[in-house]
């Protein structure tokens, strides 16, 4: 099934689950953390985190080799 924007319902569900998880974890989470919490494949987590970041809904910061993702505050650009 596809929504008005041509996006698959499964894609919307995964993105929504990631956003809800990040809202609960204000300090942020790594891809590995998200993978474990949501029980989805690492590449799936990575893909949708990239999409959400491109949409401006989340941001990340590099910590060593890891990326820490969190919800973007309204005043961050």
Buried (B, 14 or more C-beta within 10 A) or exposed (E): EEEEEEEEEEBBEBBEBBBEBBEEBEEBBBBEBBBEBBEBEEEBBBBBBEBBBEEEBBBBEEEEEEBBBBBBEEEEE
